Every structure is written in structure tokens, then in C-alpha cells.
Amino acid sequence: MSQFIQLTSAADPVEAGFLRGLLESAGLEVQVRSDMLWSVAVEIYYSDGARPSIWVRRKDLLRARGILASRHEKSGSSWVCGHCSESLEGQFTACWNCGRQRRCAS
């Protein structure tokens, strides 16, 4: 039995690289498979098995799924910069308009 199991497939090699980096930064061992098919013939891209796929160790599958799921969650609620009154989404820790850091409510 293989130590690796397919976690997901990517839309293209760029997304595969992003996902690989995301998982590796969390300490997981990752394999990207079928990424070379993209450069051979884009026409086969939509065929089953032709898209780049992301594989992780079986023991890390649940953790890897959690990491991918968490990238879609926002970290906190929206906020308004106290300096320039710009409205910002919760994942931002600094104002994109003036650069001031978000103040944490104590």
C-alpha cells in the first residue's frame, strides 16, 4: 500500500505550486503529480488524471484537509481603520490605505 494518498487536484501548475507551498509550510511532505502533462498538451488538460494532483502521506490526510479548508475562512470580522476610516475585511492586520496596524480590542 502506498504511503501517499491524493488530497486534491489543482486547476493548473501555478495553483499546484501554491498548494504545495501552503502544505509544506505546515511541515507536511507533499508530492505533486501529473504537473508535466500541462506543458505537453493543454488539450488533454480536461481529461481525467491530466490535471496536477496534490498527494500527502496517509497519516497527514486529515490535517492537510484542515489546512486547505482554513485558507477559505476569514480571520475575524470586518473592521474600520481608526486613522483613515477605511473599511477592511477581517483577514487584514493593517490598513491597505494608510498602513496603520489594526488595534485589538482589549
Biopython code that builds the backbone (N, CA, C, O; Angstrom):
import numpy as np
from Bio.PDB.StructureBuilder import StructureBuilder

atoms = [
    (1, "MET", "N", (0.847, -1.186, 0.000)),
    (1, "MET", "CA", (0.000, 0.000, 0.000)),
    (1, "MET", "C", (0.889, 1.245, 0.000)),
    (1, "MET", "O", (1.876, 1.318, 0.732)),
    (2, "SER", "N", (0.529, 2.200, -0.816)),
    (2, "SER", "CA", (1.291, 3.436, -0.931)),
    (2, "SER", "C", (1.181, 4.267, 0.344)),
    (2, "SER", "O", (0.139, 4.290, 0.999)),
    (3, "GLN", "N", (2.259, 4.939, 0.678)),
    (3, "GLN", "CA", (2.250, 5.833, 1.831)),
    (3, "GLN", "C", (1.528, 7.136, 1.522)),
    (3, "GLN", "O", (1.126, 7.854, 2.437)),
    (4, "PHE", "N", (1.361, 7.445, 0.248)),
    (4, "PHE", "CA", (0.748, 8.704, -0.156)),
    (4, "PHE", "C", (-0.663, 8.478, -0.693)),
    (4, "PHE", "O", (-0.972, 7.433, -1.265)),
    (5, "ILE", "N", (-1.506, 9.485, -0.492)),
    (5, "ILE", "CA", (-2.881, 9.454, -0.960)),
    (5, "ILE", "C", (-3.197, 10.812, -1.581)),
    (5, "ILE", "O", (-2.692, 11.841, -1.131)),
    (6, "GLN", "N", (-4.036, 10.809, -2.618)),
    (6, "GLN", "CA", (-4.367, 12.064, -3.284)),
    (6, "GLN", "C", (-5.266, 12.907, -2.396)),
    (6, "GLN", "O", (-6.299, 12.446, -1.909)),
    (7, "LEU", "N", (-4.856, 14.138, -2.198)),
    (7, "LEU", "CA", (-5.621, 15.102, -1.407)),
    (7, "LEU", "C", (-6.600, 15.864, -2.298)),
    (7, "LEU", "O", (-7.782, 15.974, -1.974)),
    (8, "THR", "N", (-6.112, 16.383, -3.410)),
    (8, "THR", "CA", (-6.931, 17.195, -4.305)),
    (8, "THR", "C", (-6.235, 17.323, -5.649)),
    (8, "THR", "O", (-5.090, 16.899, -5.806)),
    (9, "SER", "N", (-6.920, 17.901, -6.606)),
    (9, "SER", "CA", (-6.272, 18.249, -7.865)),
    (9, "SER", "C", (-6.304, 19.770, -7.984)),
    (9, "SER", "O", (-7.143, 20.438, -7.380)),
    (10, "ALA", "N", (-5.388, 20.294, -8.763)),
    (10, "ALA", "CA", (-5.269, 21.742, -8.927)),
    (10, "ALA", "C", (-5.742, 22.132, -10.325)),
    (10, "ALA", "O", (-5.760, 21.304, -11.236)),
    (11, "ALA", "N", (-6.117, 23.372, -10.484)),
    (11, "ALA", "CA", (-6.573, 23.870, -11.776)),
    (11, "ALA", "C", (-5.433, 23.951, -12.778)),
    (11, "ALA", "O", (-5.640, 23.758, -13.976)),
    (12, "ASP", "N", (-4.221, 24.239, -12.289)),
    (12, "ASP", "CA", (-3.065, 24.401, -13.163)),
    (12, "ASP", "C", (-1.792, 24.279, -12.325)),
    (12, "ASP", "O", (-1.879, 24.198, -11.100)),
    (13, "PRO", "N", (-0.620, 24.263, -12.947)),
    (13, "PRO", "CA", (0.625, 24.128, -12.193)),
    (13, "PRO", "C", (0.870, 25.257, -11.192)),
    (13, "PRO", "O", (1.505, 25.037, -10.161)),
    (14, "VAL", "N", (0.382, 26.440, -11.478)),
    (14, "VAL", "CA", (0.564, 27.555, -10.545)),
    (14, "VAL", "C", (-0.185, 27.277, -9.243)),
    (14, "VAL", "O", (0.366, 27.436, -8.154)),
    (15, "GLU", "N", (-1.442, 26.863, -9.368)),
    (15, "GLU", "CA", (-2.208, 26.539, -8.162)),
    (15, "GLU", "C", (-1.579, 25.352, -7.435)),
    (15, "GLU", "O", (-1.549, 25.326, -6.204)),
    (16, "ALA", "N", (-1.081, 24.377, -8.181)),
    (16, "ALA", "CA", (-0.429, 23.220, -7.559)),
    (16, "ALA", "C", (0.773, 23.670, -6.737)),
    (16, "ALA", "O", (0.992, 23.178, -5.631)),
    (17, "GLY", "N", (1.540, 24.594, -7.271)),
    (17, "GLY", "CA", (2.698, 25.126, -6.542)),
    (17, "GLY", "C", (2.289, 25.870, -5.285)),
    (17, "GLY", "O", (2.938, 25.759, -4.245)),
    (18, "PHE", "N", (1.200, 26.636, -5.390)),
    (18, "PHE", "CA", (0.707, 27.359, -4.221)),
    (18, "PHE", "C", (0.275, 26.392, -3.122)),
    (18, "PHE", "O", (0.642, 26.557, -1.959)),
    (19, "LEU", "N", (-0.509, 25.379, -3.503)),
    (19, "LEU", "CA", (-0.990, 24.412, -2.517)),
    (19, "LEU", "C", (0.161, 23.639, -1.898)),
    (19, "LEU", "O", (0.175, 23.379, -0.694)),
    (20, "ARG", "N", (1.127, 23.274, -2.733)),
    (20, "ARG", "CA", (2.302, 22.572, -2.215)),
    (20, "ARG", "C", (3.014, 23.428, -1.174)),
    (20, "ARG", "O", (3.354, 22.941, -0.095)),
    (21, "GLY", "N", (3.238, 24.685, -1.488)),
    (21, "GLY", "CA", (3.909, 25.588, -0.549)),
    (21, "GLY", "C", (3.129, 25.759, 0.743)),
    (21, "GLY", "O", (3.709, 25.783, 1.828)),
    (22, "LEU", "N", (1.823, 25.877, 0.626)),
    (22, "LEU", "CA", (0.963, 26.030, 1.799)),
    (22, "LEU", "C", (1.090, 24.828, 2.727)),
    (22, "LEU", "O", (1.235, 24.985, 3.940)),
    (23, "LEU", "N", (1.036, 23.638, 2.156)),
    (23, "LEU", "CA", (1.118, 22.415, 2.957)),
    (23, "LEU", "C", (2.527, 22.182, 3.496)),
    (23, "LEU", "O", (2.690, 21.759, 4.641)),
    (24, "GLU", "N", (3.538, 22.452, 2.686)),
    (24, "GLU", "CA", (4.914, 22.274, 3.145)),
    (24, "GLU", "C", (5.274, 23.254, 4.246)),
    (24, "GLU", "O", (6.057, 22.925, 5.137)),
    (25, "SER", "N", (4.714, 24.453, 4.197)),
    (25, "SER", "CA", (4.993, 25.423, 5.262)),
    (25, "SER", "C", (4.401, 24.980, 6.596)),
    (25, "SER", "O", (4.808, 25.460, 7.653)),
    (26, "ALA", "N", (3.431, 24.055, 6.541)),
    (26, "ALA", "CA", (2.854, 23.486, 7.762)),
    (26, "ALA", "C", (3.600, 22.218, 8.188)),
    (26, "ALA", "O", (3.204, 21.552, 9.144)),
    (27, "GLY", "N", (4.684, 21.887, 7.470)),
    (27, "GLY", "CA", (5.502, 20.750, 7.836)),
    (27, "GLY", "C", (5.099, 19.427, 7.219)),
    (27, "GLY", "O", (5.591, 18.381, 7.641)),
    (28, "LEU", "N", (4.217, 19.445, 6.231)),
    (28, "LEU", "CA", (3.781, 18.209, 5.599)),
    (28, "LEU", "C", (4.652, 17.889, 4.384)),
    (28, "LEU", "O", (5.117, 18.786, 3.681)),
    (29, "GLU", "N", (4.860, 16.598, 4.155)),
    (29, "GLU", "CA", (5.563, 16.167, 2.953)),
    (29, "GLU", "C", (4.534, 16.062, 1.838)),
    (29, "GLU", "O", (3.485, 15.440, 2.011)),
    (30, "VAL", "N", (4.832, 16.667, 0.698)),
    (30, "VAL", "CA", (3.862, 16.782, -0.394)),
    (30, "VAL", "C", (4.492, 16.303, -1.700)),
    (30, "VAL", "O", (5.677, 16.523, -1.952)),
    (31, "GLN", "N", (3.693, 15.659, -2.506)),
    (31, "GLN", "CA", (4.085, 15.313, -3.866)),
    (31, "GLN", "C", (3.078, 15.942, -4.821)),
    (31, "GLN", "O", (1.872, 15.920, -4.574)),
    (32, "VAL", "N", (3.587, 16.501, -5.912)),
    (32, "VAL", "CA", (2.723, 16.998, -6.980)),
    (32, "VAL", "C", (2.913, 16.044, -8.145)),
    (32, "VAL", "O", (4.037, 15.815, -8.592)),
    (33, "ARG", "N", (1.823, 15.495, -8.632)),
    (33, "ARG", "CA", (1.880, 14.535, -9.733)),
    (33, "ARG", "C", (1.122, 15.081, -10.941)),
    (33, "ARG", "O", (0.206, 15.892, -10.800)),
    (34, "SER", "N", (1.509, 14.635, -12.100)),
    (34, "SER", "CA", (0.892, 14.991, -13.393)),
    (34, "SER", "C", (1.065, 16.452, -13.759)),
    (34, "SER", "O", (0.350, 16.953, -14.627)),
    (35, "ASP", "N", (2.000, 17.154, -13.118)),
    (35, "ASP", "CA", (2.180, 18.565, -13.455)),
    (35, "ASP", "C", (2.889, 18.757, -14.798)),
    (35, "ASP", "O", (2.789, 19.828, -15.396)),
    (36, "MET", "N", (3.592, 17.753, -15.272)),
    (36, "MET", "CA", (4.285, 17.875, -16.553)),
    (36, "MET", "C", (3.338, 17.711, -17.735)),
    (36, "MET", "O", (3.656, 18.153, -18.839)),
    (37, "LEU", "N", (2.184, 17.087, -17.530)),
    (37, "LEU", "CA", (1.228, 16.924, -18.618)),
    (37, "LEU", "C", (0.735, 18.266, -19.142)),
    (37, "LEU", "O", (0.392, 18.389, -20.318)),
    (38, "TRP", "N", (0.700, 19.255, -18.286)),
    (38, "TRP", "CA", (0.249, 20.593, -18.674)),
    (38, "TRP", "C", (1.099, 21.130, -19.819)),
    (38, "TRP", "O", (0.569, 21.688, -20.780)),
    (39, "SER", "N", (2.401, 20.966, -19.720)),
    (39, "SER", "CA", (3.287, 21.527, -20.740)),
    (39, "SER", "C", (3.314, 20.692, -22.017)),
    (39, "SER", "O", (3.692, 21.203, -23.072)),
    (40, "VAL", "N", (2.927, 19.430, -21.948)),
    (40, "VAL", "CA", (2.949, 18.563, -23.122)),
    (40, "VAL", "C", (1.809, 18.905, -24.071)),
    (40, "VAL", "O", (2.025, 19.108, -25.266)),
    (41, "ALA", "N", (0.588, 18.967, -23.529)),
    (41, "ALA", "CA", (-0.565, 19.239, -24.398)),
    (41, "ALA", "C", (-1.714, 19.751, -23.554)),
    (41, "ALA", "O", (-2.329, 18.997, -22.800)),
    (42, "VAL", "N", (-1.994, 21.005, -23.681)),
    (42, "VAL", "CA", (-3.078, 21.611, -22.914)),
    (42, "VAL", "C", (-4.418, 20.983, -23.281)),
    (42, "VAL", "O", (-5.353, 21.017, -22.480)),
    (43, "GLU", "N", (-4.528, 20.412, -24.474)),
    (43, "GLU", "CA", (-5.786, 19.799, -24.892)),
    (43, "GLU", "C", (-6.199, 18.653, -23.983)),
    (43, "GLU", "O", (-7.392, 18.415, -23.800)),
    (44, "ILE", "N", (-5.241, 17.943, -23.414)),
    (44, "ILE", "CA", (-5.586, 16.817, -22.548)),
    (44, "ILE", "C", (-5.836, 17.259, -21.115)),
    (44, "ILE", "O", (-6.164, 16.442, -20.255)),
    (45, "TYR", "N", (-5.683, 18.539, -20.863)),
    (45, "TYR", "CA", (-5.836, 19.091, -19.516)),
    (45, "TYR", "C", (-7.153, 18.687, -18.876)),
    (45, "TYR", "O", (-7.185, 18.385, -17.683)),
    (46, "TYR", "N", (-8.219, 18.675, -19.624)),
    (46, "TYR", "CA", (-9.522, 18.382, -19.052)),
    (46, "TYR", "C", (-9.810, 16.885, -18.938)),
    (46, "TYR", "O", (-10.868, 16.499, -18.441)),
    (47, "SER", "N", (-8.897, 16.052, -19.384)),
    (47, "SER", "CA", (-9.062, 14.608, -19.248)),
    (47, "SER", "C", (-8.829, 14.197, -17.800)),
    (47, "SER", "O", (-8.070, 14.841, -17.076)),
    (48, "ASP", "N", (-9.489, 13.116, -17.385)),
    (48, "ASP", "CA", (-9.261, 12.603, -16.043)),
    (48, "ASP", "C", (-7.791, 12.269, -15.869)),
    (48, "ASP", "O", (-7.184, 11.633, -16.730)),
    (49, "GLY", "N", (-7.230, 12.693, -14.770)),
    (49, "GLY", "CA", (-5.848, 12.383, -14.467)),
    (49, "GLY", "C", (-4.828, 13.305, -15.089)),
    (49, "GLY", "O", (-3.635, 13.164, -14.819)),
    (50, "ALA", "N", (-5.255, 14.246, -15.915)),
    (50, "ALA", "CA", (-4.302, 15.123, -16.582)),
    (50, "ALA", "C", (-4.000, 16.384, -15.783)),
    (50, "ALA", "O", (-2.990, 17.042, -16.031)),
    (51, "ARG", "N", (-4.846, 16.725, -14.843)),
    (51, "ARG", "CA", (-4.615, 17.924, -14.036)),
    (51, "ARG", "C", (-3.602, 17.617, -12.948)),
    (51, "ARG", "O", (-3.537, 16.484, -12.471)),
    (52, "PRO", "N", (-2.803, 18.611, -12.541)),
    (52, "PRO", "CA", (-1.851, 18.372, -11.461)),
    (52, "PRO", "C", (-2.599, 17.935, -10.198)),
    (52, "PRO", "O", (-3.649, 18.487, -9.867)),
    (53, "SER", "N", (-2.059, 16.956, -9.510)),
    (53, "SER", "CA", (-2.696, 16.488, -8.280)),
    (53, "SER", "C", (-1.730, 16.608, -7.108)),
    (53, "SER", "O", (-0.514, 16.494, -7.262)),
    (54, "ILE", "N", (-2.300, 16.836, -5.951)),
    (54, "ILE", "CA", (-1.545, 17.026, -4.719)),
    (54, "ILE", "C", (-1.724, 15.773, -3.867)),
    (54, "ILE", "O", (-2.845, 15.343, -3.595)),
    (55, "TRP", "N", (-0.606, 15.202, -3.457)),
    (55, "TRP", "CA", (-0.617, 13.977, -2.660)),
    (55, "TRP", "C", (0.110, 14.216, -1.344)),
    (55, "TRP", "O", (1.135, 14.897, -1.305)),
    (56, "VAL", "N", (-0.427, 13.652, -0.264)),
    (56, "VAL", "CA", (0.191, 13.747, 1.065)),
    (56, "VAL", "C", (0.269, 12.350, 1.677)),
    (56, "VAL", "O", (-0.363, 11.413, 1.190)),
    (57, "ARG", "N", (1.035, 12.224, 2.728)),
    (57, "ARG", "CA", (1.111, 10.943, 3.428)),
    (57, "ARG", "C", (-0.256, 10.624, 4.027)),
    (57, "ARG", "O", (-0.965, 11.518, 4.488)),
    (58, "ARG", "N", (-0.619, 9.346, 4.016)),
    (58, "ARG", "CA", (-1.921, 8.914, 4.554)),
    (58, "ARG", "C", (-2.145, 9.439, 5.968)),
    (58, "ARG", "O", (-3.243, 9.886, 6.300)),
    (59, "LYS", "N", (-1.125, 9.386, 6.785)),
    (59, "LYS", "CA", (-1.260, 9.812, 8.182)),
    (59, "LYS", "C", (-1.533, 11.311, 8.311)),
    (59, "LYS", "O", (-2.010, 11.760, 9.353)),
    (60, "ASP", "N", (-1.236, 12.087, 7.270)),
    (60, "ASP", "CA", (-1.415, 13.542, 7.306)),
    (60, "ASP", "C", (-2.673, 14.017, 6.578)),
    (60, "ASP", "O", (-2.913, 15.221, 6.484)),
    (61, "LEU", "N", (-3.476, 13.085, 6.064)),
    (61, "LEU", "CA", (-4.611, 13.455, 5.221)),
    (61, "LEU", "C", (-5.592, 14.393, 5.930)),
    (61, "LEU", "O", (-5.957, 15.424, 5.366)),
    (62, "LEU", "N", (-6.022, 14.067, 7.137)),
    (62, "LEU", "CA", (-6.992, 14.924, 7.839)),
    (62, "LEU", "C", (-6.418, 16.295, 8.131)),
    (62, "LEU", "O", (-7.108, 17.306, 7.991)),
    (63, "ARG", "N", (-5.161, 16.334, 8.535)),
    (63, "ARG", "CA", (-4.525, 17.626, 8.811)),
    (63, "ARG", "C", (-4.432, 18.463, 7.540)),
    (63, "ARG", "O", (-4.686, 19.668, 7.564)),
    (64, "ALA", "N", (-4.068, 17.827, 6.436)),
    (64, "ALA", "CA", (-3.956, 18.539, 5.160)),
    (64, "ALA", "C", (-5.311, 19.081, 4.714)),
    (64, "ALA", "O", (-5.399, 20.207, 4.224)),
    (65, "ARG", "N", (-6.358, 18.291, 4.881)),
    (65, "ARG", "CA", (-7.704, 18.773, 4.535)),
    (65, "ARG", "C", (-8.064, 19.999, 5.370)),
    (65, "ARG", "O", (-8.654, 20.951, 4.859)),
    (66, "GLY", "N", (-7.708, 19.974, 6.647)),
    (66, "GLY", "CA", (-7.976, 21.113, 7.520)),
    (66, "GLY", "C", (-7.238, 22.358, 7.080)),
    (66, "GLY", "O", (-7.782, 23.460, 7.130)),
    (67, "ILE", "N", (-6.000, 22.186, 6.649)),
    (67, "ILE", "CA", (-5.207, 23.331, 6.186)),
    (67, "ILE", "C", (-5.835, 23.945, 4.943)),
    (67, "ILE", "O", (-5.938, 25.167, 4.838)),
    (68, "LEU", "N", (-6.257, 23.103, 3.998)),
    (68, "LEU", "CA", (-6.894, 23.631, 2.789)),
    (68, "LEU", "C", (-8.230, 24.292, 3.109)),
    (68, "LEU", "O", (-8.570, 25.316, 2.517)),
    (69, "ALA", "N", (-8.980, 23.723, 4.026)),
    (69, "ALA", "CA", (-10.274, 24.301, 4.398)),
    (69, "ALA", "C", (-10.086, 25.648, 5.078)),
    (69, "ALA", "O", (-10.871, 26.570, 4.850)),
    (70, "SER", "N", (-9.068, 25.774, 5.902)),
    (70, "SER", "CA", (-8.872, 27.013, 6.661)),
    (70, "SER", "C", (-8.434, 28.176, 5.779)),
    (70, "SER", "O", (-8.588, 29.334, 6.167)),
    (71, "ARG", "N", (-7.896, 27.890, 4.608)),
    (71, "ARG", "CA", (-7.477, 29.000, 3.743)),
    (71, "ARG", "C", (-8.662, 29.766, 3.201)),
    (71, "ARG", "O", (-8.502, 30.886, 2.716)),
    (72, "HIS", "N", (-9.858, 29.183, 3.271)),
    (72, "HIS", "CA", (-11.062, 29.850, 2.778)),
    (72, "HIS", "C", (-11.786, 30.636, 3.874)),
    (72, "HIS", "O", (-12.697, 31.415, 3.590)),
    (73, "GLU", "N", (-11.379, 30.428, 5.109)),
    (73, "GLU", "CA", (-12.052, 31.108, 6.218)),
    (73, "GLU", "C", (-11.449, 32.490, 6.420)),
    (73, "GLU", "O", (-10.252, 32.695, 6.218)),
    (74, "LYS", "N", (-12.268, 33.409, 6.810)),
    (74, "LYS", "CA", (-11.774, 34.738, 7.147)),
    (74, "LYS", "C", (-11.349, 34.725, 8.608)),
    (74, "LYS", "O", (-11.967, 34.056, 9.437)),
    (75, "SER", "N", (-10.309, 35.454, 8.913)),
    (75, "SER", "CA", (-9.835, 35.508, 10.288)),
    (75, "SER", "C", (-10.378, 36.767, 10.956)),
    (75, "SER", "O", (-9.742, 37.820, 10.924)),
    (76, "GLY", "N", (-11.534, 36.653, 11.546)),
    (76, "GLY", "CA", (-12.106, 37.782, 12.259)),
    (76, "GLY", "C", (-13.150, 38.525, 11.447)),
    (76, "GLY", "O", (-13.402, 38.215, 10.283)),
    (77, "SER", "N", (-13.739, 39.492, 12.080)),
    (77, "SER", "CA", (-14.786, 40.270, 11.432)),
    (77, "SER", "C", (-14.201, 41.513, 10.766)),
    (77, "SER", "O", (-13.066, 41.909, 11.031)),
    (78, "SER", "N", (-14.993, 42.104, 9.913)),
    (78, "SER", "CA", (-14.577, 43.333, 9.238)),
    (78, "SER", "C", (-14.292, 44.416, 10.270)),
    (78, "SER", "O", (-14.808, 44.372, 11.387)),
    (79, "TRP", "N", (-13.471, 45.382, 9.891)),
    (79, "TRP", "CA", (-13.117, 46.460, 10.802)),
    (79, "TRP", "C", (-12.896, 47.752, 10.039)),
    (79, "TRP", "O", (-12.719, 47.745, 8.821)),
    (80, "VAL", "N", (-12.908, 48.848, 10.758)),
    (80, "VAL", "CA", (-12.706, 50.171, 10.177)),
    (80, "VAL", "C", (-11.441, 50.760, 10.785)),
    (80, "VAL", "O", (-11.273, 50.771, 12.004)),
    (81, "CYS", "N", (-10.556, 51.246, 9.925)),
    (81, "CYS", "CA", (-9.307, 51.844, 10.395)),
    (81, "CYS", "C", (-9.614, 53.088, 11.230)),
    (81, "CYS", "O", (-10.354, 53.972, 10.800)),
    (82, "GLY", "N", (-9.039, 53.141, 12.418)),
    (82, "GLY", "CA", (-9.249, 54.282, 13.304)),
    (82, "GLY", "C", (-8.554, 55.544, 12.840)),
    (82, "GLY", "O", (-8.855, 56.630, 13.334)),
    (83, "HIS", "N", (-7.642, 55.427, 11.913)),
    (83, "HIS", "CA", (-6.900, 56.585, 11.438)),
    (83, "HIS", "C", (-7.535, 57.219, 10.200)),
    (83, "HIS", "O", (-7.730, 58.434, 10.155)),
    (84, "CYS", "N", (-7.866, 56.382, 9.175)),
    (84, "CYS", "CA", (-8.368, 56.949, 7.919)),
    (84, "CYS", "C", (-9.804, 56.532, 7.597)),
    (84, "CYS", "O", (-10.346, 56.937, 6.569)),
    (85, "SER", "N", (-10.414, 55.740, 8.450)),
    (85, "SER", "CA", (-11.800, 55.286, 8.309)),
    (85, "SER", "C", (-12.042, 54.355, 7.124)),
    (85, "SER", "O", (-13.181, 54.223, 6.676)),
    (86, "GLU", "N", (-11.010, 53.713, 6.613)),
    (86, "GLU", "CA", (-11.158, 52.745, 5.529)),
    (86, "GLU", "C", (-11.798, 51.470, 6.069)),
    (86, "GLU", "O", (-11.430, 51.007, 7.148)),
    (87, "SER", "N", (-12.751, 50.899, 5.336)),
    (87, "SER", "CA", (-13.368, 49.627, 5.711)),
    (87, "SER", "C", (-12.499, 48.487, 5.193)),
    (87, "SER", "O", (-12.090, 48.485, 4.032)),
    (88, "LEU", "N", (-12.216, 47.503, 6.078)),
    (88, "LEU", "CA", (-11.326, 46.398, 5.726)),
    (88, "LEU", "C", (-11.941, 45.068, 6.128)),
    (88, "LEU", "O", (-12.726, 44.993, 7.073)),
    (89, "GLU", "N", (-11.573, 44.016, 5.396)),
    (89, "GLU", "CA", (-12.026, 42.676, 5.748)),
    (89, "GLU", "C", (-11.212, 42.152, 6.918)),
    (89, "GLU", "O", (-10.107, 42.624, 7.184)),
    (90, "GLY", "N", (-11.772, 41.171, 7.615)),
    (90, "GLY", "CA", (-11.193, 40.673, 8.844)),
    (90, "GLY", "C", (-9.815, 40.066, 8.738)),
    (90, "GLY", "O", (-9.080, 40.073, 9.726)),
    (91, "GLN", "N", (-9.423, 39.537, 7.579)),
    (91, "GLN", "CA", (-8.123, 38.890, 7.478)),
    (91, "GLN", "C", (-6.959, 39.874, 7.438)),
    (91, "GLN", "O", (-5.807, 39.474, 7.601)),
    (92, "PHE", "N", (-7.249, 41.160, 7.222)),
    (92, "PHE", "CA", (-6.182, 42.151, 7.159)),
    (92, "PHE", "C", (-5.795, 42.622, 8.551)),
    (92, "PHE", "O", (-6.652, 42.930, 9.379)),
    (93, "THR", "N", (-4.482, 42.675, 8.797)),
    (93, "THR", "CA", (-3.986, 43.126, 10.100)),
    (93, "THR", "C", (-3.510, 44.567, 10.054)),
    (93, "THR", "O", (-3.207, 45.164, 11.087)),
    (94, "ALA", "N", (-3.445, 45.122, 8.847)),
    (94, "ALA", "CA", (-3.063, 46.525, 8.685)),
    (94, "ALA", "C", (-3.925, 47.128, 7.586)),
    (94, "ALA", "O", (-4.408, 46.424, 6.700)),
    (95, "CYS", "N", (-4.107, 48.418, 7.657)),
    (95, "CYS", "CA", (-4.910, 49.136, 6.663)),
    (95, "CYS", "C", (-4.134, 49.238, 5.357)),
    (95, "CYS", "O", (-2.977, 49.657, 5.347)),
    (96, "TRP", "N", (-4.767, 48.857, 4.267)),
    (96, "TRP", "CA", (-4.095, 48.937, 2.976)),
    (96, "TRP", "C", (-3.959, 50.386, 2.514)),
    (96, "TRP", "O", (-3.091, 50.702, 1.700)),
    (97, "ASN", "N", (-4.811, 51.262, 3.029)),
    (97, "ASN", "CA", (-4.830, 52.653, 2.602)),
    (97, "ASN", "C", (-3.741, 53.491, 3.269)),
    (97, "ASN", "O", (-3.031, 54.242, 2.599)),
    (98, "CYS", "N", (-3.611, 53.359, 4.596)),
    (98, "CYS", "CA", (-2.653, 54.208, 5.312)),
    (98, "CYS", "C", (-1.537, 53.422, 6.011)),
    (98, "CYS", "O", (-0.565, 54.013, 6.481)),
    (99, "GLY", "N", (-1.671, 52.108, 6.080)),
    (99, "GLY", "CA", (-0.611, 51.289, 6.662)),
    (99, "GLY", "C", (-0.673, 51.103, 8.167)),
    (99, "GLY", "O", (0.162, 50.398, 8.733)),
    (100, "ARG", "N", (-1.637, 51.715, 8.819)),
    (100, "ARG", "CA", (-1.740, 51.574, 10.278)),
    (100, "ARG", "C", (-2.154, 50.155, 10.651)),
    (100, "ARG", "O", (-2.957, 49.529, 9.959)),
    (101, "GLN", "N", (-1.600, 49.658, 11.746)),
    (101, "GLN", "CA", (-1.934, 48.323, 12.243)),
    (101, "GLN", "C", (-3.327, 48.318, 12.861)),
    (101, "GLN", "O", (-3.783, 49.317, 13.418)),
    (102, "ARG", "N", (-3.977, 47.194, 12.752)),
    (102, "ARG", "CA", (-5.293, 47.018, 13.379)),
    (102, "ARG", "C", (-5.117, 47.004, 14.893)),
    (102, "ARG", "O", (-4.223, 46.343, 15.421)),
    (103, "ARG", "N", (-5.957, 47.723, 15.563)),
    (103, "ARG", "CA", (-5.914, 47.730, 17.030)),
    (103, "ARG", "C", (-6.800, 46.611, 17.544)),
    (103, "ARG", "O", (-7.944, 46.464, 17.113)),
    (104, "CYS", "N", (-6.275, 45.841, 18.448)),
    (104, "CYS", "CA", (-7.052, 44.764, 19.058)),
    (104, "CYS", "C", (-7.868, 45.343, 20.195)),
    (104, "CYS", "O", (-7.373, 46.136, 20.996)),
    (105, "ALA", "N", (-9.128, 44.932, 20.252)),
    (105, "ALA", "CA", (-9.983, 45.369, 21.357)),
    (105, "ALA", "C", (-9.543, 44.650, 22.621)),
    (105, "ALA", "O", (-9.370, 43.432, 22.611)),
    (106, "SER", "N", (-9.359, 45.388, 23.706)),
    (106, "SER", "CA", (-8.921, 44.746, 24.940)),
    (106, "SER", "C", (-10.057, 44.487, 25.871)),
    (106, "SER", "O", (-9.853, 43.949, 26.959)),
]
sb = StructureBuilder()
sb.init_structure("model")
sb.init_model(0)
sb.init_chain("A")
sb.init_seg("    ")
for serial, (resi, resn, name, xyz) in enumerate(atoms, 1):
    if name == "N":
        sb.init_residue(resn, " ", resi, " ")
    sb.init_atom(name, np.array(xyz, "f"), 0.0, 1.0, " ", f" {name:<3s}", serial, name[0])
structure = sb.get_structure()
